[in-house]
Amino acid sequence: MRVKKVLFIAALLFFSFNLPAQTVKAGAELTGAYLPLIRGKRVAVMTNQTGRVGDEHLVDLLIRNKVDLVGIFSPEHGFRGTADAGEHVASSVDEKTGVPVWSLYGGGGGKPSADKMRTFDVLLFDLQDVGLRFYTYYASMARLMDACAEHNKKMIVLDRPNPNGFYVDGPILDMKHKSGVGWLPIPVVHGMTLGELALMINGEKWLPQGRICDVTVIPCENYTHQTKYELPVAPSPNLPNTQSIYLYPSTCLFEGTVMSLGRGTSFPFQAYGHPNFKGSGFSFTPRSVPGA
């Protein structure tokens, strides 16, 4: 009997470890969960080049499904993700769809004007984050949550996995140092998806005057904080691959110094250097590239 039990457990472990991994699905892929919520509504969307649903962009998917899409808000780096870090980006019109693109990095403190807020009923939010306090997409989300709370608008967050979501590290921000690269009292590596962080913002009443945003999160499928997730699209110009994303929490801290961190190369945030460094066989020369 003991031998049979051992064989049964061994077989169970064998088949468990050899089951095919379930495919992670981002919130934007779960159209059945959010399209019914926006039918008959005027819809705005906050997204950029990471807002992919398979081979299709979210904006194209919405238009194909006859959604009344009135405008696109764009974050740092712009709708196409090619602008430099912190660069002011002008509003424009998307050439493919004719939908107006409203930049939140064109002035105005990162919040939409009252006129823009009156144009829509529901805001869809779909950005790929990397889970760091100084990565600005979560701050854009918080500002939009505040604007929606002020103007009684519904917000739907289409959640995406956090590639750095398997750990939490670093000190919590002292809010007297609040800035565009430090917006909330969270650790440097906060470990949350943007959907989870949106719920925490409401729960902790972190919006001004304790406002609460009417927010619904469409969570990912088959994702846990132990899931290794490689991004299908680079979230910004200087995070082109998993190596850069994993090193970014540490190497970005040197941006306040005279060191070069590989911006303008094919390996940003994967190396550091300075012209006065001597005695190494490794060197690199940054060049001007979009977004660097």
N, C-alpha and C positions, 0 to 999 in steps of 0.2 A: 504493500500500500504506500509506503514511504517513497519507493522508487517511482511509482505512478505520479505522486504529487510533485516530485522534483521534475519529472519529464513534462508534466502539464504546465508548471510555472515556466520552465525553460522555453517551451513552445509558445506560451503566451507572450513572453518577453521578445522572442524572435519576431513574431508577427507584428507586435506593437512597434518595434524599432524599424520594421521594414514597410510600414504603411506609407503610402505616398503623402507628402506634406500637403496640407490644404492650402489653396491659393488665397493669399490675402486680397481682400477687396476693399478699396477705399470707399468712403461714403458716397462720392460722386458716381460710382458704378452702380449703386443701389437705387436706380431710378424709380422703382416702384414705391420707395419709401418717401421720396420728396416731390416727385412730379404732381401727385394728387394734391399736395399742400399749396401749390402755386398756380393751379388751374384757375383761369379767370382773374388773376391778379396781375398788376403791373409789377414787373420784377427787375431789380438791379442785381448785379453780381460783382463781387470783389474777387478777382483772380488774376493770374498771370500765365506764363508759359507752362507752369506745372499743373494747370487745371485740365489734365487729360483724363479721358474716359476711354481706355483702350487706345485706339489709333485716332480718336476724335477729340477735339477740344470741347470743353463744357459749353462754351458759347455756341458752337455749331450744333451741339446736341440739343440745346434749348430751342434754338431757332427751328431745327428740324422737327421738333415736337410741338411747334406752333405756340411756344411760350411768348408772351408779350414782354420781350426784353427791351427795356427803355434805356439802359446805360450800363457801362462797365467801369467800376472803380479799379484803379491800379495802384500797387504799393511801391515801395522802394525798388529801383531797377526798372520800373515801368511794366506795361502790359506784356511786352515781348521779352522782358528780362535782360536787356542789353545795356541799360544805363549804368553809369558808375555809382558806387556806393555813396549815398547821401546827395547825389546830384538832383537838382530840381528838374522835374519832368513835366513838360507842357501837356495840357489836355489835347485830345485829337479825335479823330474818327477812325474806327477800325476799317481798313480798306476792304477786307473780304466781306464783311456783313453790313457795313454802313452804320453800325451802332456807335454812338458817342462813347469815347473813353475819357473818364474824369480822373485825372491824376490827384492822388493825395500827397504827392511830393512836389506840387507846384506852388506851394504857399498855403496859407490859411490854417496853419497849425495841425495839419493832418486830419482834420474833420471836414466832412462835406458841409456845404452851405445849406441854409434853410431852404433855398430854392431847389437845390438838388434833392433834398430829403422829401420834398413835396411831390416829386415826380414818380415815386414808386410806393408800393404797398408792402412788398417783401424783399428782403435782402438775402441773397445766397452768398455764402462766404466759402471759398475753396482755394486755399493756398497750402503748398507743401512747406512745412517748417522743419527745423533741425534741432529744436529743443533747447535753445540757449537764450539766456537773458539779454544778451547784446545783439541777438538776431531780431530784426525789427518787425517781422510780420505779426508777431503776437501783439505788439503795441498798436499796430494798425487795426487789428481786430478789436482791441479794447476801446480805441477811439470810436470805431463804428458801433460797437455795443452801446457806448454812451450816447452817440447821436440817435440811435434807434430808440433808446430809452427816453430821450428828451422829446422825440417826435412821435412816440407811440407807434413804432414800426416793428413788424415781426422780423426776426433774423434767424436764418437756418445755416448752421455750420455743417458743411460736408467734410467730415473728419478724414484725416490721413495719418498713417503711422509716423511715429517719431523715430528716426534712425538712431538717435542717441537716447532712446527711451528706456534702456535697460539699466540705467544707474542715475543717481542724484549726487551732485558734488558742488562744492564751493559755498561761499558765504551768502547769506540772504542780504539783499540790497538795503542799505540804510537810505530811507526815502528822502533824506535831505540832499542826496546826490542824484535824485531822479532826473532822467534825461531821455533823449530819443533812443539811446542804447541801454537804458535801464529804466523800465516803466513801472514795474510792479515789485513788491517785496517778496521775491522768489530767489532761489539759488541760481548760481551761474548755469549749471546744468540741472534743469528742473524736472526732467523725466516724464513730462506729460505730453499728450497730444494737444493740439489746439482746441479740440472739442472739450477735453477734460479741463483745460485751463479756462475756457469760457464759463463752464459751470462753476469753477472755483471762484472766478471773478464775481459772479452773482452771489455765491454762497458766503464769501468773505465781505461782500458789499464794498468792493474796491473802486467802483465807479464813483465819480464826484457826487457829493450829497447823498451817498448811499443809494443811488438810483439802481433799479433792477431792469435788466433787458429781457424782453420776451424772446428767449432764444430756445431753439430746438436743435439738438445735435443728432446727426445721422452717423452713428458710429461705424467703424470699420468692421468687416467680417473676418474671422479667423486670425485676428491679431491679438497678441498679448505683449507685455513688456519684456518678454524673453524672445520674441520673434526677431530674427535677423532680417532686416528689410533694406534692400538696396534700391535707391530711388531710380525710377525709370527716366526721369528728367532732372537735369541739374537745377537746384532751387535758385541759384544766383550765379553770376559769371565766375566768381572765384571759389566756388565749391563744385568742381566739375565731376567729382567721383567720391566713392566711399572713404578713401584714404584721407582726402582733404576734410571731409565731414567729421571723421573721427578725431583728427588732430586739431581741428579748429578751436575746440574749447580751451586748449592750452596755448597754441601758438598765437592766437588772436590777441592774447594779453600783451604781446610785444608790440602791438600796433602803436602804442603810446610812446615808443622809443624811436631811435634813429635806425633800427634794424629794418632790413628788407625781409619780407616773409614770402617772397616768391610771386607776388602779384606781377602780372605781365609775363609769366612763364607758363609752361604746361603743368606745373606742380605747385600751384598756390597753396600756402599754409602747410606745405610739406617740407619746407626748408627755411633756413634763416641765414642771413649774411650781411656783410658790410664791407665796403672797399678796403678798410684798414685791416681786415682779417688776413693773416698771413700763415703760410706753412701748411695749407691744405691743397690737395690735388683737385678738389671740387670747387667749381665756380659757376655763376650764372649771371646773365645780363638781362634785366627786365626790359621789355619793349612795350610800346603803346598798343594795347588791344582793347576792344570794346568791353566796358565794364570793369577794367582793371584799375 
